């Protein structure tokens, strides 16, 4: 049996399932050395234990989606006007972990760049780390900011992105990025919140533009997954059932089952040669063709032309599936 490749998600689940104690030696990681934010005094072990437990639970319930460097680059550098923020209304899974095959250089604080390797993404109410800690806070009713945040969570308006970087170890917790989905449609004037693992707000320590681009990347990944010519491929990894039986017999702790990997596959269309003997085929259904670029080669170089989304197929034909019918309603609303 070949050994399965370990993913960052595997390590994170294992790390956060353990509770550090006062006697646990804390080794400074390469990641923590980058950050100028240093927490003075002893950590709040009770708060940290709750956060780690909820974080491990959220990671364990997430769908692992593997993204290669070419896809991430194209989606990360997509122009902001081409980002389809309505995609947030159609999350393919409640909780997702985007693991990047190649880390993306990211300015996590002003002048401090770190390689971003993974993003835990979903609606705040479905991702526990902050939600459960906030709901169990006895002072939440007396704190206006916390109360407003909790109302947004309850109203299903708040999205969450947990940022994980290369060089982290078991004592590092992610940056928490939260934003209101509806605010994205208002442009770059939207508000978002970035906090360090201890709860320290980093609003004055960050440049806004990298975080706007990161939000757009998450939205573009969702839109990419939902594209009509894209399918999600699920592949299981090594089954440790037999291994665990042997480990238990030897008195060893059983291994955690590795989570399956999801990756994005582009459907290849089949082309047929034109002959006089074959009658032209007509579509018997309707579907939405998503917005895309057409590229033309001219004497002056490549010219790009953006084509808006449109409906393909006979007007009286049924929709290919329910998602296209819903997308058509959104297109009609924009006209």
C-alpha positions in Angstrom: 0.0 0.0 0.0 1.5 3.3 -1.1 1.7 6.0 1.6 -0.8 8.8 1.1 0.6 12.3 0.7 -0.1 14.4 3.8 -2.0 17.6 3.3 -1.8 20.8 5.4 -5.4 20.0 6.5 -4.3 16.7 8.0 -1.7 18.5 10.2 -4.1 21.2 11.2 -6.8 18.8 12.4 -4.2 16.9 14.4 -2.6 20.0 15.9 -5.8 21.6 17.1 -7.2 18.4 18.5 -4.5 18.7 21.2 -4.9 21.1 24.2 -1.7 22.8 25.3 -1.1 23.2 29.0 0.9 25.6 31.1 3.7 23.0 31.1 3.7 22.5 27.3 6.9 24.0 25.8 5.9 26.5 23.0 8.3 26.5 20.1 8.4 29.7 18.0 7.6 28.9 14.4 9.0 30.4 11.2 5.6 32.0 10.7 5.4 33.6 14.2 8.8 35.1 13.6 7.5 37.1 10.7 4.7 38.8 12.6 5.5 42.0 14.6 2.5 41.3 16.8 3.7 39.8 20.0 1.3 38.8 22.8 2.6 39.8 26.2 2.2 37.5 29.2 0.7 34.0 29.5 -1.9 33.0 26.9 -5.5 32.5 28.1 -5.5 28.7 28.1 -9.3 28.4 28.6 -10.0 30.7 25.6 -7.4 29.0 23.5 -8.7 25.5 24.3 -12.2 26.4 23.2 -10.9 28.0 20.1 -8.7 25.1 19.2 -11.5 22.5 19.8 -14.0 24.4 17.6 -11.4 25.0 15.0 -10.5 21.3 14.8 -14.2 20.5 14.5 -14.7 22.9 11.6 -11.6 21.7 9.8 -12.7 18.1 10.2 -16.2 18.8 8.8 -14.8 20.8 5.8 -14.5 19.5 2.2 -10.8 19.5 1.2 -10.5 21.2 -2.2 -7.1 21.0 -3.9 -6.2 23.9 -6.2 -3.2 23.9 -8.5 -1.0 27.0 -9.0 -2.3 27.9 -12.5 -5.9 28.0 -11.4 -5.1 30.0 -8.3 -3.0 32.5 -10.2 -5.7 33.1 -12.9 -8.4 33.6 -10.2 -6.3 35.7 -7.9 -5.3 38.2 -10.6 -8.8 38.4 -12.2 -9.9 42.0 -12.5 -12.3 43.0 -9.7 -15.2 44.1 -12.0 -15.3 40.5 -13.4 -15.8 39.0 -9.9 -19.3 37.5 -9.6 -20.3 38.2 -6.0 -23.7 36.5 -6.5 -21.7 33.2 -6.4 -21.8 33.5 -2.6 -25.5 32.6 -2.8 -24.6 29.2 -4.2 -21.9 27.7 -2.0 -21.2 24.1 -3.3 -20.5 23.0 0.3 -21.2 24.5 3.7 -17.6 24.5 4.9 -14.6 24.2 2.5 -10.8 24.1 2.9 -9.0 25.5 -0.1 -5.5 24.0 0.0 -3.2 25.6 -2.5 -0.6 23.4 -4.2 1.7 26.4 -4.5 1.6 29.0 -1.7 0.6 32.5 -2.7 2.7 35.4 -1.4 0.4 37.5 0.7 0.9 40.7 2.7 -0.7 39.7 6.0 0.5 42.9 7.7 2.0 46.2 6.4 5.4 45.3 4.9 5.1 41.7 6.2 4.7 39.0 3.5 3.9 35.4 4.2 3.2 32.4 1.9 -0.6 31.6 2.1 -1.2 27.9 1.9 -4.8 27.2 3.0 -8.2 29.0 3.5 -11.0 27.7 5.6 -14.1 29.2 4.1 -17.9 29.3 4.6 -20.7 31.2 6.4 -19.8 32.2 9.9 -22.7 30.3 11.4 -21.3 27.0 9.9 -17.7 27.6 11.1 -17.3 27.3 14.8 -14.0 28.9 15.8 -15.3 32.4 16.4 -19.1 31.7 16.6 -19.1 29.3 19.5 -16.6 31.3 21.5 -18.6 34.5 20.9 -21.9 32.9 21.8 -20.5 31.6 25.1 -19.1 35.0 26.0 -21.1 36.2 29.1 -20.4 39.9 28.2 -21.7 39.8 24.7 -24.9 41.7 25.5 -22.9 44.5 27.1 -20.5 44.9 24.2 -22.1 46.7 21.2 -19.6 45.5 18.7 -19.8 41.8 19.7 -23.6 42.1 19.8 -23.8 43.5 16.3 -21.4 40.7 15.1 -23.6 38.1 16.7 -26.7 39.5 15.0 -25.0 39.3 11.6 -24.0 35.7 12.3 -27.6 34.8 13.3 -29.0 36.6 10.2 -26.7 34.5 8.0 -25.0 37.6 6.5 -21.5 37.0 7.7 -18.8 35.0 5.9 -15.6 33.7 7.4 -12.1 32.9 6.0 -9.4 31.4 8.2 -6.0 32.0 6.8 -3.2 29.4 7.2 0.4 30.1 6.2 3.5 28.0 5.5 5.8 27.8 8.4 3.0 27.5 11.0 3.3 24.9 13.8 0.8 23.4 16.3 0.8 26.5 18.5 -0.1 29.0 15.7 -3.7 29.9 15.1 -5.1 31.4 11.9 -5.9 35.0 11.0 -9.7 35.4 11.1 -11.2 37.4 8.2 -14.9 38.1 8.3 -17.1 40.2 5.9 -20.7 40.7 5.0 -21.6 39.1 1.6 -24.1 41.8 0.6 -21.5 44.6 1.2 -19.3 43.2 -1.6 -21.7 44.4 -4.2 -21.2 48.0 -2.9 -17.6 48.0 -4.1 -14.3 48.7 -2.3 -16.1 50.8 0.4 -17.2 47.6 2.2 -16.1 46.9 5.8 -14.3 43.7 6.8 -12.6 42.6 10.0 -9.2 40.9 10.5 -8.2 39.6 13.9 -5.2 37.7 15.2 -5.7 34.4 17.0 -5.7 36.0 20.4 -8.5 38.4 19.3 -6.3 41.4 18.6 -7.8 43.5 15.8 -5.3 44.1 13.0 -7.3 46.8 11.1 -4.5 49.5 11.7 -1.7 47.0 10.9 -2.8 45.9 7.5 -3.2 47.2 3.9 -6.7 46.8 2.7 -6.1 45.9 -0.9 -4.5 42.5 -0.3 -7.4 41.4 1.8 -9.9 42.7 -0.8 -8.0 40.6 -3.4 -8.2 37.6 -1.0 -11.9 37.9 -0.6 -12.3 38.1 -4.4 -10.1 35.0 -4.7 -12.5 33.1 -2.5 -15.5 34.3 -4.5 -13.8 33.5 -7.8 -13.1 29.9 -6.6 -16.8 29.5 -5.7 -17.8 30.9 -9.1 -15.3 28.6 -10.8 -16.6 25.5 -9.1 -20.2 26.4 -10.1 -19.3 26.9 -13.8 -21.3 24.9 -16.2 -18.3 23.0 -17.7 -16.7 22.2 -14.3 -17.2 19.1 -12.2 -15.9 18.3 -8.7 -14.0 15.0 -8.5 -13.8 13.2 -5.2 -10.9 10.8 -4.4 -10.5 8.8 -1.2 -7.0 8.5 0.2 -5.4 5.6 2.1 -7.9 3.6 4.2 -6.3 3.2 7.6 -8.9 0.6 9.0 -6.5 -2.4 8.6 -3.5 -0.4 9.9 -5.5 0.7 13.0 -6.5 -2.9 13.8 -2.8 -3.8 13.9 -2.0 -0.6 15.9 -4.7 -1.4 18.5 -3.4 -5.0 18.9 0.0 -3.5 19.7 -1.5 -1.0 22.2 -0.9 2.0 20.0 -3.2 4.9 19.4 -5.3 4.5 16.1 -4.5 6.8 13.3 -7.1 9.4 12.1 -8.8 8.6 8.8 -7.5 10.9 6.1 -10.1 13.1 4.5 -10.9 12.6 0.8 -9.6 15.1 -1.6 -11.8 17.1 -4.0 -10.4 18.8 -7.1 -11.8 20.7 -10.0 -12.0 19.0 -13.3 -12.9 20.7 -16.6 -15.3 18.8 -18.8 -13.8 18.3 -22.3 -16.3 18.8 -25.1 -16.4 16.3 -28.0 -16.2 17.8 -31.6 -17.6 16.1 -34.6 -16.4 16.6 -38.2 -18.8 18.3 -40.5 -20.2 16.1 -43.3 -23.1 16.4 -45.7 -24.6 13.1 -44.5 -25.2 14.2 -40.9 -28.1 16.5 -40.1 -27.2 19.5 -37.9 -28.0 18.8 -34.3 -30.3 21.1 -32.3 -30.4 21.6 -28.5 -33.4 20.3 -26.8 -32.7 22.2 -23.5 -31.6 25.6 -22.2 -28.6 26.5 -20.2 -26.6 29.6 -19.0 -23.3 30.3 -20.7 -21.2 32.1 -18.0 -19.4 35.3 -18.8 -16.1 34.7 -20.5 -13.3 36.3 -22.5 -13.0 35.8 -26.3 -9.4 36.3 -27.6 -8.6 37.4 -31.1 -5.1 37.3 -32.6 -4.5 40.5 -34.6 -1.5 42.2 -36.2 -1.4 44.4 -33.0 -1.4 41.4 -30.7 -4.1 39.5 -28.7 -7.3 41.4 -28.2 -9.6 40.3 -25.4 -13.4 40.9 -25.5 -15.6 40.1 -22.5 -18.9 38.3 -23.4 -21.6 38.7 -20.8 -23.6 35.6 -19.6 -26.4 34.6 -21.9 -29.0 31.9 -22.4 -28.3 29.2 -25.0 -31.0 26.9 -26.4 -34.6 27.2 -27.7 -36.9 29.5 -25.7 -39.6 26.9 -25.1 -37.1 24.2 -24.1 -36.8 23.0 -20.4 -33.8 24.1 -18.4 -30.9 21.6 -18.2 -31.1 21.7 -14.4 -32.6 23.8 -11.7 -29.4 25.8 -11.2 -29.6 27.3 -14.7 -33.2 28.4 -14.0 -32.1 30.2 -10.9 -29.2 31.8 -12.7 -31.5 33.0 -15.5 -33.7 34.8 -12.9 -30.6 36.6 -11.6 -29.7 37.6 -15.2 -33.2 39.0 -15.7 -32.9 41.0 -12.5 -29.7 42.7 -13.7 -31.3 43.8 -17.0 
